[in-house]
Amino acid sequence: MPHPIPLHLPDDVLISLVNQVDEGWYGPKSEAALCQLIRDWVAGQFAAPGLPEPDAAAPAAPPEVGKGYQWKQLFLPNGTELRTTFGGKSTYAQVQDEVILCGGAATTPSRLANASGCGTRNAWHNIWLRFPGESTWKLAHRCRPPA
């Protein structure tokens, strides 16, 4: 008979898990997803050396830790995605090799926010961010640390 064991997770991990399974709280879907993730991790850790796992896709290389783009008080690690919308059209960019690239060209948050439009848009209020490993977009000004 299984015995539930309380498990403590950091707030951001729990919120990401709940958002990923689209449940709204820690419930049966979140529990099942967490259990499956742990089972998969344990199976991978103790698999026979040298044998490939069946149907296992190669894991994506994690972005280099500590490298990215410093936007005033906000650090955007490599792999961070940026999105702005004007007139119903979205423009996307990504932090790569410590610069923001949009369409292969280096840009700044201000230039990205004003690429389409009148040129007076506040980037903090017009750019949405999706950090590496996260599934949700956040408005830049909500990610900005207090001054």
N, CA, C and O of each residue as an XYZ file, in Angstrom:
588
protein
N       0.837     -1.175      0.000
C       0.000      0.000      0.000
C       0.885      1.243      0.000
O       1.761      1.361      0.856
N       0.679      2.186     -0.948
C       1.526      3.384     -0.988
C       1.263      4.295      0.203
O       0.148      4.390      0.716
N       2.320      4.950      0.615
C       2.225      5.920      1.704
C       2.660      7.278      1.181
O       3.823      7.457      0.820
N       1.732      8.250      1.134
C       2.123      9.583      0.655
C       3.194     10.194      1.548
O       3.124     10.123      2.775
N       4.171     10.786      0.912
C       5.259     11.453      1.626
C       5.228     12.923      1.240
O       5.254     13.248      0.053
N       5.174     13.819      2.221
C       5.180     15.248      1.848
C       6.477     15.599      1.130
O       7.565     15.186      1.532
N       6.336     16.356      0.081
C       7.475     16.751     -0.729
C       7.453     18.268     -0.844
O       6.434     18.843     -1.228
N       8.537     18.911     -0.524
C       8.598     20.363     -0.566
C       9.335     20.792     -1.829
O      10.459     20.362     -2.090
N       8.677     21.645     -2.603
C       9.254     22.160     -3.837
C       9.359     23.677     -3.748
O       8.509     24.315     -3.127
N      10.381     24.262     -4.354
C      10.434     25.726     -4.414
C       9.193     26.253     -5.134
O       8.671     25.601     -6.039
N       8.728     27.426     -4.733
C       7.510     28.007     -5.306
C       7.557     28.059     -6.823
O       6.591     27.685     -7.489
N       8.688     28.526     -7.383
C       8.760     28.680     -8.828
C       8.668     27.340     -9.556
O       8.123     27.269    -10.657
N       9.202     26.273     -8.942
C       9.134     24.944     -9.556
C       7.688     24.448     -9.544
O       7.195     23.935    -10.549
N       7.018     24.600     -8.415
C       5.629     24.161     -8.308
C       4.737     24.937     -9.277
O       3.886     24.344     -9.940
N       4.920     26.244     -9.366
C       4.108     27.061    -10.270
C       4.355     26.653    -11.724
O       3.412     26.565    -12.510
N       5.610     26.406    -12.083
C       5.918     25.968    -13.447
C       5.261     24.626    -13.763
O       4.732     24.428    -14.857
N       5.297     23.709    -12.801
C       4.688     22.395    -12.989
C       3.184     22.530    -13.192
O       2.628     21.961    -14.132
N       2.531     23.275    -12.324
C       1.082     23.458    -12.407
C       0.698     24.147    -13.714
O      -0.297     23.775    -14.336
N       1.470     25.143    -14.136
C       1.194     25.827    -15.406
C       1.389     24.882    -16.588
O       0.618     24.916    -17.547
N       2.410     24.047    -16.518
C       2.716     23.140    -17.631
C       1.580     22.148    -17.873
O       1.258     21.846    -19.023
N       0.966     21.637    -16.793
C      -0.119     20.664    -16.963
C      -1.481     21.349    -17.053
O      -2.505     20.684    -17.208
N      -1.490     22.690    -16.955
C      -2.707     23.487    -17.100
C      -3.795     23.049    -16.124
O      -4.946     22.829    -16.499
N      -3.388     22.930    -14.849
C      -4.336     22.460    -13.844
C      -4.797     23.572    -12.907
O      -5.908     23.501    -12.383
N      -3.974     24.597    -12.681
C      -4.372     25.700    -11.819
C      -4.029     25.510    -10.356
O      -4.044     26.482     -9.601
N      -3.726     24.320     -9.932
C      -3.328     24.008     -8.558
C      -2.630     22.665     -8.582
O      -2.619     21.984     -9.607
N      -2.045     22.278     -7.452
C      -1.400     20.964     -7.393
C      -2.489     19.936     -7.150
O      -3.021     19.827     -6.045
N      -2.811     19.194     -8.177
C      -3.865     18.184     -8.105
C      -3.416     16.912     -8.792
O      -2.216     16.683     -8.946
N      -4.351     16.087     -9.204
C      -4.006     14.776     -9.784
C      -3.124     14.844    -11.034
O      -2.223     14.021    -11.196
N      -3.376     15.829    -11.931
C      -2.554     15.935    -13.141
C      -1.120     16.332    -12.793
O      -0.163     15.794    -13.349
N      -0.987     17.287    -11.860
C       0.352     17.725    -11.445
C       1.094     16.592    -10.763
O       2.278     16.369    -11.015
N       0.386     15.875     -9.896
C       1.011     14.757     -9.188
C       1.475     13.686    -10.166
O       2.584     13.166    -10.040
N       0.637     13.357    -11.135
C       1.007     12.340    -12.126
C       2.218     12.789    -12.943
O       3.122     11.995    -13.203
N       2.236     14.067    -13.348
C       3.367     14.584    -14.134
C       4.652     14.552    -13.316
O       5.697     14.146    -13.825
N       4.590     14.977    -12.052
C       5.775     14.974    -11.199
C       6.281     13.555    -10.977
O       7.484     13.306    -11.053
N       5.370     12.621    -10.702
C       5.773     11.222    -10.502
C       6.444     10.656    -11.748
O       7.451      9.955    -11.652
N       5.873     10.965    -12.935
C       6.463     10.464    -14.172
C       7.848     11.059    -14.417
O       8.760     10.358    -14.856
N       8.003     12.352    -14.135
C       9.314     12.991    -14.288
C      10.357     12.330    -13.384
O      11.484     12.079    -13.810
N       9.978     12.054    -12.149
C      10.911     11.412    -11.216
C      11.229      9.998    -11.667
O      12.389      9.589    -11.638
N      10.206      9.235    -12.091
C      10.453      7.867    -12.574
C      11.403      7.870    -13.771
O      12.327      7.060    -13.843
N      11.164      8.795    -14.715
C      12.035      8.886    -15.891
C      13.462      9.255    -15.496
O      14.422      8.702    -16.034
N      13.600     10.187    -14.558
C      14.924     10.596    -14.111
C      15.648      9.437    -13.437
O      16.821      9.195    -13.723
N      14.969      8.717    -12.548
C      15.588      7.580    -11.859
C      15.981      6.510    -12.867
O      17.073      5.951    -12.774
N      15.110      6.216    -13.827
C      15.430      5.206    -14.840
C      16.657      5.608    -15.647
O      17.487      4.763    -15.983
N      16.774      6.893    -15.960
C      17.927      7.384    -16.707
C      19.208      7.341    -15.900
O      20.277      7.079    -16.450
N      19.117      7.598    -14.587
C      20.296      7.601    -13.723
C      20.858      6.211    -13.517
O      22.067      6.050    -13.348
N      19.998      5.200    -13.529
C      20.440      3.858    -13.205
C      20.339      2.901    -14.385
O      20.326      1.684    -14.202
N      20.268      3.445    -15.588
C      20.239      2.607    -16.788
C      21.607      1.961    -16.976
O      22.622      2.471    -16.500
N      21.617      0.837    -17.672
C      22.888      0.146    -17.932
C      23.790      1.044    -18.751
O      23.352      1.608    -19.753
N      25.068      1.192    -18.335
C      25.961      2.092    -19.066
C      26.182      1.627    -20.498
O      26.323      0.435    -20.770
N      26.207      2.588    -21.397
C      26.495      2.279    -22.791
C      25.301      1.860    -23.614
O      25.411      1.760    -24.836
N      24.155      1.608    -22.987
C      22.975      1.208    -23.739
C      22.078      2.415    -23.950
O      21.727      3.103    -22.991
N      21.704      2.675    -25.189
C      20.819      3.818    -25.425
C      19.413      3.513    -24.925
O      18.954      2.372    -24.993
N      18.739      4.532    -24.426
C      17.361      4.348    -23.999
C      16.483      4.284    -25.241
O      16.734      5.011    -26.202
N      15.459      3.434    -25.246
C      14.611      3.343    -26.433
C      13.836      4.638    -26.653
O      13.284      5.221    -25.720
N      13.811      5.076    -27.928
C      13.072      6.274    -28.322
C      13.444      7.517    -27.528
O      12.642      8.447    -27.448
N      14.627      7.561    -26.943
C      15.029      8.741    -26.169
C      15.626      9.769    -27.107
O      16.581      9.479    -27.828
N      15.071     10.958    -27.102
C      15.619     12.052    -27.900
C      16.817     12.631    -27.167
O      16.858     12.630    -25.937
N      17.774     13.116    -27.907
C      18.947     13.710    -27.274
C      18.516     14.965    -26.522
O      17.802     15.803    -27.073
N      18.944     15.100    -25.266
C      18.545     16.282    -24.512
C      19.158     17.543    -25.109
O      20.280     17.529    -25.616
N      18.407     18.618    -25.039
C      18.905     19.902    -25.543
C      20.017     20.403    -24.638
O      19.956     20.250    -23.418
N      21.016     20.993    -25.238
C      22.114     21.536    -24.438
C      21.601     22.734    -23.650
O      20.963     23.623    -24.213
N      21.878     22.762    -22.346
C      21.407     23.899    -21.557
C      22.165     25.166    -21.948
O      23.329     25.101    -22.345
N      21.498     26.321    -21.833
C      22.225     27.552    -22.135
C      23.384     27.731    -21.165
O      23.334     27.264    -20.027
N      24.424     28.410    -21.624
C      25.578     28.623    -20.768
C      25.167     29.438    -19.545
O      24.604     30.527    -19.663
N      25.456     28.895    -18.387
C      25.079     29.547    -17.142
C      25.860     30.839    -16.971
O      27.074     30.876    -17.173
N      25.152     31.901    -16.596
C      25.807     33.174    -16.313
C      26.035     34.057    -17.516
O      26.529     35.176    -17.371
N      25.684     33.582    -18.712
C      25.879     34.404    -19.899
C      24.533     34.856    -20.422
O      23.554     34.109    -20.384
N      24.490     36.097    -20.917
C      23.245     36.626    -21.427
C      23.362     38.119    -21.672
O      24.455     38.649    -21.872
N      22.220     38.785    -21.653
C      22.139     40.215    -21.960
C      21.671     40.962    -20.715
O      20.657     40.595    -20.121
N      22.391     41.994    -20.316
C      22.006     42.804    -19.160
C      21.168     43.977    -19.649
O      21.680     44.873    -20.321
N      19.880     43.972    -19.313
C      18.964     45.045    -19.686
C      18.681     45.864    -18.443
O      17.794     45.536    -17.655
N      19.442     46.930    -18.277
C      19.390     47.764    -17.068
C      19.484     46.871    -15.837
O      20.515     46.232    -15.630
N      18.411     46.805    -14.992
C      18.494     45.987    -13.775
C      18.100     44.522    -14.014
O      18.204     43.708    -13.096
N      17.659     44.176    -15.208
C      17.155     42.833    -15.491
C      18.149     42.053    -16.341
O      18.563     42.516    -17.404
N      18.531     40.869    -15.871
C      19.439     40.002    -16.618
C      18.624     39.009    -17.429
O      17.764     38.313    -16.887
N      18.895     38.943    -18.728
C      18.225     38.000    -19.622
C      19.237     36.935    -20.027
O      20.115     37.204    -20.847
N      19.133     35.731    -19.469
C      20.108     34.694    -19.818
C      19.990     34.274    -21.283
O      18.929     34.416    -21.892
N      21.078     33.762    -21.839
C      21.039     33.216    -23.194
C      19.865     32.253    -23.287
O      19.624     31.470    -22.369
N      19.139     32.312    -24.391
C      17.973     31.459    -24.585
C      16.657     32.153    -24.265
O      15.591     31.631    -24.591
N      16.714     33.324    -23.632
C      15.494     34.070    -23.341
C      14.869     34.536    -24.648
O      15.563     35.041    -25.530
N      13.545     34.363    -24.771
C      12.826     34.814    -25.951
C      12.126     36.135    -25.640
O      11.656     36.345    -24.522
N      12.060     37.020    -26.625
C      11.390     38.304    -26.492
C      10.330     38.395    -27.589
O      10.527     37.911    -28.704
N       9.208     39.024    -27.253
C       8.120     39.172    -28.219
C       7.464     40.531    -28.031
O       7.227     40.962    -26.902
N       7.176     41.192    -29.117
C       6.417     42.434    -29.078
C       5.389     42.378    -30.198
O       5.617     41.752    -31.233
N       4.274     43.028    -29.984
C       3.196     43.001    -30.972
C       2.768     44.421    -31.290
O       2.631     45.254    -30.394
N       2.557     44.694    -32.570
C       2.052     45.994    -33.003
C       1.157     45.771    -34.212
O       1.554     45.120    -35.178
N      -0.039     46.311    -34.153
C      -0.969     46.168    -35.270
C      -1.317     44.725    -35.571
O      -1.558     44.372    -36.726
N      -1.346     43.886    -34.545
C      -1.696     42.480    -34.731
C      -0.569     41.609    -35.245
O      -0.770     40.417    -35.478
N       0.611     42.176    -35.427
C       1.761     41.407    -35.925
C       2.808     41.311    -34.829
O       3.218     42.322    -34.260
N       3.242     40.081    -34.534
C       4.264     39.866    -33.505
C       5.645     39.825    -34.120
O       5.840     39.327    -35.229
N       6.605     40.361    -33.372
C       8.016     40.303    -33.750
C       8.732     39.581    -32.621
O       8.524     39.895    -31.449
N       9.574     38.618    -32.968
C      10.260     37.799    -31.984
C      11.767     38.017    -32.052
O      12.324     38.339    -33.102
N      12.403     37.835    -30.915
C      13.859     37.896    -30.832
C      14.300     36.914    -29.756
O      13.478     36.405    -28.993
N      15.591     36.655    -29.700
C      16.126     35.740    -28.693
C      17.521     36.190    -28.280
O      18.292     36.711    -29.087
N      17.828     35.974    -26.990
C      19.166     36.274    -26.495
C      20.074     35.107    -26.869
O      19.856     33.971    -26.448
N      21.095     35.412    -27.667
C      22.077     34.408    -28.087
C      23.461     35.034    -28.011
O      23.671     36.160    -28.462
N      24.384     34.309    -27.447
C      25.768     34.787    -27.359
C      25.843     36.204    -26.799
O      26.610     37.036    -27.284
N      25.034     36.468    -25.770
C      25.049     37.716    -25.012
C      24.527     38.927    -25.784
O      24.782     40.062    -25.382
N      23.798     38.707    -26.892
C      23.152     39.798    -27.619
C      21.714     39.386    -27.928
O      21.386     38.200    -27.924
N      20.863     40.373    -28.194
C      19.494     40.099    -28.606
C      19.485     40.070    -30.128
O      19.859     41.046    -30.779
N      19.056     38.944    -30.692
C      19.025     38.790    -32.143
C      17.583     38.738    -32.630
O      16.760     37.981    -32.116
N      17.301     39.556    -33.631
C      15.980     39.569    -34.266
C      16.213     39.458    -35.769
O      16.785     40.359    -36.384
N      15.774     38.365    -36.348
C      16.000     38.173    -37.779
C      17.471     38.104    -38.130
O      17.861     38.486    -39.233
N      18.294     37.624    -37.212
C      19.727     37.486    -37.447
C      20.545     38.730    -37.166
O      21.772     38.689    -37.245
N      19.892     39.840    -36.837
C      20.611     41.091    -36.570
C      20.507     41.453    -35.087
O      19.472     41.248    -34.452
N      21.587     41.987    -34.562
C      21.599     42.421    -33.161
C      20.682     43.622    -32.988
O      20.607     44.493    -33.855
N      19.981     43.657    -31.846
C      19.085     44.764    -31.559
C      19.100     45.045    -30.061
O      19.786     44.365    -29.299
N      18.348     46.039    -29.654
C      18.186     46.381    -28.241
C      16.700     46.245    -27.911
O      15.873     46.191    -28.821
N      16.347     46.188    -26.627
C      14.924     46.139    -26.282
C      14.143     47.323    -26.858
O      13.029     47.144    -27.352
N      14.710     48.522    -26.801
C      14.019     49.700    -27.317
C      13.790     49.595    -28.824
O      12.693     49.878    -29.306
N      14.814     49.192    -29.562
C      14.665     49.054    -31.019
C      13.653     47.970    -31.361
O      12.892     48.110    -32.318
N      13.640     46.874    -30.573
C      12.686     45.799    -30.817
C      11.256     46.301    -30.596
O      10.375     46.049    -31.418
N      11.027     47.009    -29.489
C       9.686     47.524    -29.172
C       9.209     48.517    -30.217
O       8.008     48.633    -30.462
N      10.132     49.232    -30.832
C       9.774     50.284    -31.790
C      10.027     49.904    -33.240
O       9.966     50.761    -34.123
N      10.313     48.624    -33.501
C      10.600     48.180    -34.865
C       9.421     48.459    -35.791
O       9.608     48.801    -36.959
N       8.217     48.315    -35.269
C       7.004     48.651    -36.017
C       6.260     49.669    -35.175
O       6.111     49.477    -33.968
N       5.803     50.718    -35.766
C       5.053     51.687    -34.979
C       5.658     53.063    -35.022
O       6.395     53.419    -35.941
N       5.325     53.832    -34.002
C       5.641     55.261    -34.028
C       7.014     55.609    -33.468
O       7.476     56.733    -33.663
N       7.673     54.698    -32.788
C       9.001     54.995    -32.273
C       9.027     55.560    -30.874
O      10.084     55.973    -30.397
N       7.876     55.590    -30.196
C       7.849     56.123    -28.826
C       7.310     55.101    -27.830
O       6.806     55.475    -26.771
N       7.409     53.833    -28.156
C       6.891     52.788    -27.274
C       7.898     52.483    -26.169
O       9.102     52.424    -26.419
N       7.405     52.292    -24.956
C       8.240     51.935    -23.812
C       8.471     50.425    -23.834
O       7.522     49.653    -23.696
N       9.710     50.003    -24.005
C      10.034     48.578    -24.122
C       9.585     47.787    -22.893
O       9.150     46.643    -23.025
N       9.682     48.376    -21.710
C       9.282     47.666    -20.487
C       7.798     47.294    -20.519
O       7.401     46.304    -19.905
N       6.985     48.065    -21.218
C       5.538     47.829    -21.253
C       5.067     47.184    -22.552
O       3.878     46.909    -22.713
N       5.991     46.943    -23.476
C       5.608     46.376    -24.767
C       6.343     45.102    -25.142
O       6.074     44.521    -26.194
N       7.259     44.662    -24.306
C       7.988     43.425    -24.594
C       7.585     42.354    -23.587
O       7.545     42.578    -22.378
N       7.293     41.202    -24.129
C       6.997     40.025    -23.320
C       8.226     39.127    -23.350
O       8.909     39.036    -24.371
N       8.507     38.468    -22.237
C       9.695     37.627    -22.100
C       9.294     36.191    -21.764
O       8.341     35.954    -21.021
N      10.039     35.241    -22.324
C       9.904     33.839    -21.913
C      11.319     33.352    -21.638
O      12.141     33.217    -22.545
N      11.577     33.095    -20.368
C      12.907     32.693    -19.936
C      13.152     31.217    -20.261
O      12.197     30.450    -20.380
N      14.419     30.807    -20.407
C      14.732     29.408    -20.719
C      14.096     28.467    -19.704
O      14.155     28.703    -18.497
N      13.492     27.407    -20.205
C      12.884     26.401    -19.339
C      11.483     26.748    -18.866
O      10.849     25.944    -18.183
N      10.986     27.927    -19.213
C       9.639     28.322    -18.801
C       8.697     28.248    -19.989
O       9.123     28.378    -21.137
N       7.419     28.038    -19.712
C       6.444     27.927    -20.797
C       5.570     29.164    -20.929
O       4.857     29.311    -21.922
N       5.612     30.051    -19.951
C       4.731     31.210    -19.986
C       5.499     32.487    -20.320
O       6.679     32.628    -19.999
N       4.797     33.409    -20.972
C       5.344     34.716    -21.304
C       4.998     35.668    -20.173
O       3.909     35.588    -19.603
N       5.926     36.578    -19.842
C       5.715     37.574    -18.788
C       6.053     38.943    -19.352
O       7.029     39.101    -20.085
N       5.235     39.935    -19.003
C       5.504     41.291    -19.429
C       6.791     41.764    -18.761
O       6.982     41.551    -17.564
N       7.670     42.401    -19.524
C       9.007     42.772    -19.034
C       8.958     43.583    -17.764
O       9.749     43.331    -16.855
N       8.061     44.548    -17.658
C       8.061     45.392    -16.468
C       7.705     44.611    -15.202
O       8.040     45.037    -14.097
N       7.029     43.470    -15.357
C       6.717     42.628    -14.183
C       7.933     41.809    -13.738
O       7.976     41.321    -12.609
N       8.905     41.664    -14.617
C      10.131     40.922    -14.278
C      11.213     41.843    -13.739
O      12.193     41.384    -13.153
N      11.035     43.128    -13.937
C      12.047     44.118    -13.565
C      12.156     44.225    -12.046
O      11.148     44.439    -11.373
N      13.339     44.082    -11.508
C      13.505     44.240    -10.058
C      13.219     45.679     -9.623
O      13.400     46.605    -10.413
N      12.779     45.879     -8.385
C      12.531     47.248     -7.923
C      13.822     48.068     -7.957
O      14.909     47.555     -7.690
N      13.679     49.334     -8.287
C      14.850     50.215     -8.397
C      15.465     50.508     -7.054
O      16.457     51.233     -6.974
